[in-house]
Amino acid sequence: PPRRPHCPPPAPKKVMKKLLKGKPAGGSVRRKKEERIPKVKRRKFTGKVLRTPEGLRTVDRSYSDQKAWEQRRKKEEPPPGGWPKPPKHWPEGVRVCIGRPMWWLPKGWGQGLKTTCAAKLRCYISPEGRLFYHKKDVETFLGKPFKEQGSRAPPNAEWAQKRARIAIEEGKTFLRKAPKFVADERLFANLTPNERRHLPASADDLFFAVVSARRAADEKGLCNICSVQAQLTAGGANPTWYVDQASLEAYKALGLRAKVGGKLVPARNLALRDAARAGKPCVQVSDDISSWDYYVGELGKQVDLESGNAAAKAAEQL
């Protein structure tokens, strides 16, 4: 016959007395009611069109991503020299969008942003001045769908060069963000008194050279150029870019101080000679540095990779 499932033995009388201690008359144990968390009363969204104090239109609709909602309403700073002037056939209340153009936008069409809305509302303008807000509406207007290009947009070197010029003139990264650093004193606090005596008074006392080639016509390369230039500029440096002959004019068009350096070794030697003529120490930098990090901790004493990584994680990163 099948075996019966295992049943635990009955509890001893002393244990039962403890369990039943405080049992109310009636033979049942009452459980305390759990404290209920008061529900937060959510605001009801009306879906109505409202006006901000500045007179901009906004729709009172629900949203789930607070950060994205704030980003859409973050005021974009105009580029140096102001916003580009829109073409004459564009409708009023639209400014030129300096962001990445949509890959599917037909030739002759423009991409703009509505200036009458509180959020960043992108729009597309036909050569005839017709305004559309969505890709599907443009497809319907043209009577044909656009071919899919995958999740990533194809590179756009012409737009990237314009964007890089703006970023370099502003002293910012390709995304028009100012680089952030830890205060110098936190870094210099790790130096000995003798080492601190050799610190330069300013970045102008050093000769900064960036060795580069064939980066000014590639979108990824332009991102790196903006990053390096922004970090050096934020630190008070005015670097000289040593580039190949074929790319010299492209680097200069970005607003960089550039000169022909040739290949890698000749470019480095030329930078050393220029620094010697200027009477300054030479600081040579690669053209794809994203950041400089300094680790404060017990480093360099580990004998294997695992313990070395653990020490780096535990160290203070500046």
C-alpha positions in Angstrom: 0.0 0.0 0.0 1.2 3.6 -0.6 3.0 5.2 2.3 1.3 7.9 4.2 2.8 11.4 4.0 5.0 12.3 7.0 3.2 14.1 9.7 5.1 16.0 12.4 4.6 14.7 16.0 2.2 16.7 18.3 3.7 19.5 20.3 4.4 18.8 24.0 1.9 20.1 26.5 4.2 22.8 27.8 4.7 24.2 24.3 1.0 24.1 23.7 0.3 26.1 26.8 2.8 28.8 25.7 1.1 28.9 22.2 -2.4 29.1 23.7 -1.3 31.7 26.4 -3.4 34.8 26.1 -6.1 33.0 24.0 -9.4 34.8 24.4 -12.6 33.1 25.4 -14.3 31.5 22.4 -11.5 29.2 21.4 -10.0 31.2 18.6 -6.8 33.3 18.4 -7.4 36.8 17.0 -4.8 38.3 14.8 -3.9 42.0 15.0 -4.9 43.9 12.0 -2.0 45.1 9.9 -1.5 48.8 9.7 -2.7 50.0 6.3 -0.5 52.4 4.4 -2.5 55.4 3.4 -2.9 55.6 -0.4 -1.4 58.6 -2.1 -4.1 60.5 -3.9 -3.0 60.9 -7.4 -3.8 64.0 -9.4 -6.2 63.5 -12.2 -4.9 64.6 -15.6 -7.5 66.5 -17.7 -5.9 66.2 -21.1 -6.6 69.9 -21.6 -4.3 72.4 -23.4 -2.9 74.8 -20.8 -0.6 77.8 -20.9 2.7 78.2 -18.9 3.5 81.6 -17.2 5.7 82.3 -20.3 2.7 81.8 -22.6 3.8 78.4 -24.0 1.3 75.6 -24.8 1.3 72.4 -22.7 -1.0 69.5 -22.5 -2.1 68.2 -19.1 -1.5 64.5 -19.8 -0.3 61.6 -17.6 3.3 60.4 -17.8 5.3 57.6 -16.1 9.0 58.8 -16.5 9.6 61.9 -14.4 13.2 62.3 -15.7 12.1 62.1 -19.3 9.3 64.6 -18.6 11.8 67.0 -17.1 14.3 66.5 -20.0 11.6 67.3 -22.6 11.0 70.6 -20.8 14.6 71.5 -20.2 15.4 74.8 -21.9 18.1 74.3 -24.6 20.8 77.0 -24.7 21.2 78.7 -28.1 24.5 78.0 -29.9 27.2 80.8 -30.2 25.8 83.4 -32.5 22.2 82.4 -31.8 19.8 80.0 -33.5 20.1 79.6 -37.2 17.6 81.6 -39.2 14.8 79.4 -40.6 14.1 79.4 -44.3 11.5 81.8 -45.7 9.0 79.1 -46.6 8.9 77.7 -43.0 5.7 78.5 -40.9 5.9 80.8 -37.9 6.6 79.4 -34.4 9.3 77.0 -35.6 13.1 77.2 -35.2 15.8 75.2 -36.8 16.7 72.0 -34.9 20.4 71.6 -34.4 20.1 68.0 -33.2 20.8 65.0 -35.3 18.6 65.0 -38.4 16.3 62.0 -38.9 17.8 59.5 -41.3 14.6 59.1 -43.2 13.9 62.8 -43.8 13.8 63.3 -47.6 16.2 65.7 -49.3 14.9 69.3 -49.3 12.9 68.8 -46.1 13.7 70.6 -42.9 13.7 69.5 -39.2 12.6 72.0 -36.6 11.3 72.5 -33.1 8.1 74.3 -32.1 8.8 77.5 -30.2 5.1 77.7 -28.9 5.3 74.5 -26.8 6.7 74.0 -23.3 8.1 70.6 -24.3 10.6 69.9 -27.2 8.2 69.1 -30.0 10.0 68.1 -33.2 8.4 68.8 -36.5 9.2 68.3 -40.2 8.7 70.9 -42.9 8.3 70.1 -46.6 9.8 72.2 -49.4 6.3 73.7 -49.8 6.1 74.7 -46.2 3.7 72.0 -45.0 4.3 71.0 -41.3 4.2 67.4 -40.0 4.8 66.0 -36.5 5.3 62.3 -37.2 7.1 60.0 -39.6 3.9 58.2 -40.6 2.3 61.5 -41.6 5.3 62.3 -43.9 5.0 58.8 -45.4 1.2 59.3 -46.0 1.9 62.7 -47.6 4.5 61.2 -49.9 2.5 58.1 -50.6 5.3 55.7 -49.7 6.9 54.2 -46.6 10.6 54.7 -45.7 13.0 51.7 -45.6 14.0 50.6 -42.1 17.6 51.2 -41.2 17.8 49.2 -37.9 18.0 50.5 -34.4 21.0 52.7 -35.0 20.9 55.8 -37.3 23.6 55.8 -40.0 26.5 58.2 -39.4 26.1 61.8 -40.6 29.5 63.4 -41.0 28.2 66.7 -42.4 25.9 67.3 -39.4 28.6 65.9 -36.9 31.1 68.5 -38.2 28.6 71.4 -37.6 27.8 70.0 -34.2 31.5 69.7 -33.3 32.2 73.3 -34.3 29.4 74.5 -31.9 30.7 72.3 -29.1 34.3 73.4 -29.5 33.4 77.0 -29.6 31.3 76.5 -26.4 34.1 74.6 -24.7 31.8 71.6 -24.2 31.5 68.0 -25.3 29.8 66.7 -28.4 26.6 66.5 -26.4 27.0 70.2 -25.4 27.7 69.3 -21.8 30.4 70.9 -19.7 33.0 68.5 -18.4 33.0 67.9 -14.6 36.1 67.4 -12.4 37.0 66.8 -8.8 38.5 69.8 -7.1 42.2 70.1 -7.7 43.0 70.3 -4.0 41.6 66.8 -3.5 44.1 65.6 -6.0 47.1 67.7 -4.9 46.5 66.6 -1.3 48.1 63.3 -2.2 51.4 65.0 -3.1 54.3 65.5 -0.7 55.4 69.1 0.2 58.4 68.6 -2.1 56.2 67.5 -5.0 53.8 70.4 -4.5 56.6 72.9 -4.9 57.0 71.8 -8.5 53.3 72.4 -9.5 52.9 75.0 -12.2 51.1 78.2 -11.4 48.5 77.5 -14.2 48.0 75.4 -17.2 49.5 78.2 -19.3 52.9 77.2 -17.9 52.7 73.8 -19.8 52.8 73.1 -23.5 49.8 70.8 -24.4 50.0 68.9 -27.7 47.4 66.5 -29.1 48.6 64.0 -31.7 45.8 63.1 -34.1 45.0 62.1 -37.7 42.0 61.5 -39.9 39.5 62.1 -37.1 37.8 65.3 -38.3 35.6 63.6 -41.0 34.3 60.7 -38.8 31.4 61.1 -36.3 33.0 59.0 -33.6 36.3 60.8 -34.1 34.6 64.1 -33.8 33.1 63.1 -30.5 36.6 62.2 -29.2 38.0 65.5 -30.5 35.3 67.5 -28.6 35.8 65.5 -25.4 39.6 66.0 -25.3 39.4 69.7 -26.3 36.7 70.4 -23.8 38.6 68.8 -20.9 41.8 70.7 -21.7 40.0 74.0 -22.2 38.1 73.6 -18.9 41.5 73.1 -17.2 42.8 76.4 -18.7 44.9 74.9 -21.5 45.0 75.9 -25.2 46.4 72.8 -26.9 48.0 72.5 -30.3 46.8 69.7 -32.5 49.5 67.9 -34.6 47.7 66.3 -37.5 48.3 64.8 -40.9 48.6 67.0 -44.0 45.4 65.8 -45.7 43.2 66.6 -42.6 44.8 69.9 -41.6 42.0 72.1 -43.1 39.3 69.9 -41.6 40.8 70.3 -38.1 41.1 74.1 -38.5 37.5 74.3 -39.7 36.4 73.0 -36.3 38.1 75.9 -34.6 41.2 74.1 -33.4 44.7 75.3 -33.4 46.3 72.8 -35.7 49.5 72.2 -37.6 51.0 69.5 -39.7 52.8 66.9 -37.6 53.1 64.0 -40.0 53.1 60.4 -38.6 53.1 59.5 -35.0 56.8 59.7 -34.1 57.6 62.8 -36.2 54.6 64.5 -34.6 55.7 63.7 -31.1 59.2 65.0 -31.8 57.9 68.2 -33.4 55.8 68.8 -30.3 58.9 68.4 -28.1 60.8 70.9 -30.2 58.0 73.4 -30.1 57.7 73.1 -26.3 61.5 73.6 -25.9 61.3 76.8 -28.0 58.5 78.0 -25.8 60.5 77.1 -22.7 57.7 74.9 -21.3 57.4 71.2 -20.3 55.6 69.3 -23.0 52.4 67.4 -22.2 51.4 65.1 -25.0 47.8 63.7 -25.2 46.1 61.2 -27.3 43.0 62.2 -29.3 40.6 59.7 -27.8 40.9 60.3 -24.1 37.5 60.2 -22.4 38.8 61.0 -18.9 41.8 60.9 -16.5 41.3 59.0 -13.2 43.5 58.9 -10.2 43.1 56.1 -7.6 44.0 56.7 -3.9 44.5 53.4 -2.0 46.8 50.4 -1.5 47.5 49.8 -5.1 50.5 48.1 -6.8 51.1 45.7 -4.0 48.8 42.9 -5.1 50.2 39.8 -6.8 47.2 38.7 -8.8 44.6 40.3 -11.0 41.6 39.5 -8.7 43.1 41.1 -5.7 44.3 44.0 -7.8 40.7 44.6 -9.1 39.4 44.4 -5.5 41.9 47.0 -4.4 41.0 49.3 -7.2 37.3 49.0 -6.3 38.0 49.9 -2.7 40.2 52.9 -3.6 39.0 56.4 -3.8 38.6 57.5 -7.4 39.4 61.1 -8.4 
